[in-house]
Amino acid sequence: MIRPTRIEVDAAAICHNAARLRELSGAEVCAVVKADGYGHGAVEVARAALAGGATWLAVALVEEGLALRAAGVDAPVLVLAEPPVAAAATMVAQALTPTVYRPPLLAALDALGRERGEPVAVHLKVDTGMGRVGVPEPDWDAVLRQAVAAEGVRVEGVFTHLARADEPDQDTTRQQLAGFDRFLARAARAGLPAPKWRHTANSAGTLLHADARYDLVRPGIALYGLSPAQDVDAAAFGLRPALRLVTEVSFAKRVTAGTSVSYGHRWSAPADGWLATLPLGYADGVPRALTNFGEALIHGRRRPFAGTVCMDQILVWCGDDPVEVGDEVVLLGRQGDQRVRVEEWAAHADTITYEIVTQLTARLPRTPAGQR
């Protein structure tokens, strides 16, 4: 590494969170590690989650599953969305568990299972109100007939996805769970063997809806110690943030009161004092919306962003406190007794924690906590 800017990932926190989520839910844990482990590094997160007691992993793409297999991760991996039918053989060969909700993929997997003489284990996804993917209710009976007749497929799991689990005052989750139970009853009447795994709960569902936990929960953002919504405090559930965004001061100088800096001169020094330049910016995933709102930690104190967040650099105001090139700076995470939370960035940028961490770019190397 030449640039002293990095993401530090605390594997012990991931391990702790997986164990805590299993304890809270009373169910098996499927650790969602899609999008490069929500920006934390999928392989390292997968290993830590499994060490904490997770028994499943979940990804969005076949390619993400293949990366886990190439790294030697041999735990069950659920691919959460259907890929093109042409990927069926690859999924089977690499022991990736397919999600199915359309007849063509179900038929292709049935043919592969018959050919190899061993049924392919799949998870059937039903749409109970998310409205995105999954078997819609008018098609439930037709897909169930196909699944029951498919000798080359074994439906080992049935699941749905909750649209508003992070809004516990809304009735939507109760309605979706009722729809899910209705599907399970219809599947039993159709002759489908009872699935080993029934799952509906994302992070919010796991934390806030005991009746959504069934046999397996699928925590994503909670696995990383982050809140699934502004009104949900992950720390209140005993979860620990696993990520620090760290750099060093690359340039420092004293300026006089009234000095304007950065693009558009959107900030001026309120007094004589110190300005520090940090060697990262929105090309690394720091939201430009943090202009004049963000804060960084230097010498254990919060220092406000000074002016426009640039592509590769950020200025921070240190006032009367001297600052030197090489001083450690924490943009996300803890330094001393202070911590900048991902949730703060999300609030300033009018977005969610998920978007903040998944948009931390590949320019930022992921390293174990405390290691350069």
Secondary structure as GFF3:
##gff-version 3
##sequence-region A 1 372
A	DSSP	beta_strand	6	9	.	.	.	ID=ss1
A	DSSP	alpha_helix	11	25	.	.	.	ID=ss2
A	DSSP	beta_strand	28	32	.	.	.	ID=ss3
A	DSSP	alpha_helix	34	38	.	.	.	ID=ss4
A	DSSP	alpha_helix	42	51	.	.	.	ID=ss5
A	DSSP	beta_strand	56	59	.	.	.	ID=ss6
A	DSSP	alpha_helix	62	70	.	.	.	ID=ss7
A	DSSP	beta_strand	77	79	.	.	.	ID=ss8
A	DSSP	three_ten_helix	85	87	.	.	.	ID=ss9
A	DSSP	alpha_helix	88	93	.	.	.	ID=ss10
A	DSSP	beta_strand	96	100	.	.	.	ID=ss11
A	DSSP	alpha_helix	103	116	.	.	.	ID=ss12
A	DSSP	beta_strand	120	125	.	.	.	ID=ss13
A	DSSP	three_ten_helix	137	139	.	.	.	ID=ss14
A	DSSP	alpha_helix	140	149	.	.	.	ID=ss15
A	DSSP	beta_strand	153	159	.	.	.	ID=ss16
A	DSSP	alpha_helix	172	189	.	.	.	ID=ss17
A	DSSP	beta_strand	197	201	.	.	.	ID=ss18
A	DSSP	alpha_helix	203	208	.	.	.	ID=ss19
A	DSSP	three_ten_helix	210	212	.	.	.	ID=ss20
A	DSSP	beta_strand	216	217	.	.	.	ID=ss21
A	DSSP	three_ten_helix	221	224	.	.	.	ID=ss22
A	DSSP	three_ten_helix	234	237	.	.	.	ID=ss23
A	DSSP	beta_strand	243	248	.	.	.	ID=ss24
A	DSSP	beta_strand	251	255	.	.	.	ID=ss25
A	DSSP	beta_strand	260	261	.	.	.	ID=ss26
A	DSSP	three_ten_helix	263	265	.	.	.	ID=ss27
A	DSSP	beta_strand	267	268	.	.	.	ID=ss28
A	DSSP	beta_strand	273	278	.	.	.	ID=ss29
A	DSSP	three_ten_helix	282	284	.	.	.	ID=ss30
A	DSSP	three_ten_helix	288	290	.	.	.	ID=ss31
A	DSSP	beta_strand	295	298	.	.	.	ID=ss32
A	DSSP	beta_strand	301	304	.	.	.	ID=ss33
A	DSSP	beta_strand	314	319	.	.	.	ID=ss34
A	DSSP	beta_strand	328	335	.	.	.	ID=ss35
A	DSSP	beta_strand	338	340	.	.	.	ID=ss36
A	DSSP	alpha_helix	342	348	.	.	.	ID=ss37
A	DSSP	alpha_helix	353	358	.	.	.	ID=ss38
A	DSSP	beta_strand	366	368	.	.	.	ID=ss39
###
